[in-house]
C-alpha cells in the first residue's frame, strides 16, 4: 500500500467542492443553507447576463479544489462533498 495525496479539482467558473462531515445529513444541508443565505440568487449584476451570479460568488468563496491524505492506499477521511455548478447540489462519497 502507498501513502500520498488525492487532489480533487473541479473545472468550471461555477464549480466548487467542500469536505464536510457526512455522518449527520444535517451538516451538508446546513452548509448549503448557509451559502444560500449568504449569497442569495437573483440580486447580482451578473444575473442580468447569465442568471447565475450567485453560483460564481459561491464558487469563489468555497473554492474549486480539495486535497485528501491517502494512508495505506485508503482516503484518510470520509468525503462528503457538495458540487455547485449553477446552483445544482450533489453529494458523493469517494472510495479508493
N, C-alpha and C positions, 0 to 999 in steps of 0.2 A: 504494500500500500504506500501511497505517497502523500506528502503534505504540500500545501500550496495555497493559492488564492483562486477563487472563482469570481471573475469580473463580469457583471451584468450591465449592459449598456443598451438603452432603447433609443433608436434613431428617430428623430422627428421633433419638430418645433413644439408640439403639444404633448409629447410623451414624457412620462416621469415614473419613477419607481421609488418605493419606500419599504424598508423592512420594519415590520411591527410584530407584536405578539399576535399569534393566531390561535392561541389556546381558547380564548374567550371571543366569541364572534362580535361582541360589542366594541372591541378595540378598533378593528378596521372600520366599522360603521361610524364610530366617534371621530376617527381621523378624516373620513370623507365629509362628515357633517361639519367639522371644524373648517375644512377648506372651503366648503360651500358658503359658510357664514362669513369667513374672512374675505373671500373673493367671489361675490355673487355674479351670476350670469346676467348679461344684458345691459350693463351700465358703463362699459368701457368704450373708448374711441374705436378700437379695432372691431368691436361688434358691428359697427356701421358698414364695414367692408366684408367681413367673413363670418360674423356671428359667433366667434369663438375666442373673444378676447380673454375671458376668464380662464380658458384652457391654457393659453400661452402664459398667463401670470402664475397659475398653479404649477405648471411645469418648471418655470423659472425658480419658484420658491422651493419646490421639492427636489428637483434635480433629476438628470437622466441616467444616473448610474449608482450602483452599489458594489461593494467588494465583500465577499464572504470567505472566511477562512475554510480551508479543506484540511481536515486532520485524519490521517489514516484512510484516505480515499472517501471520506464522508463529509458533507457540509457540516460545519460546526454549529449550525443553528437551524431550527425550522424556519422556513421563509414564508411569511405571509405577505405578499406584495400586492400593491394596487397600481395598475397602469391606467393612466387617464388621458387618452387621446380624445379630444373633442368631447370631454365630459363623460365618456363611457367608462365605467368602473368594472374591473375584473379582478378576481383573486386567483392565485395559482400557488402551488406548492412545488418546490424544486427538490428532486431526489437525484443522488448520484449513484 
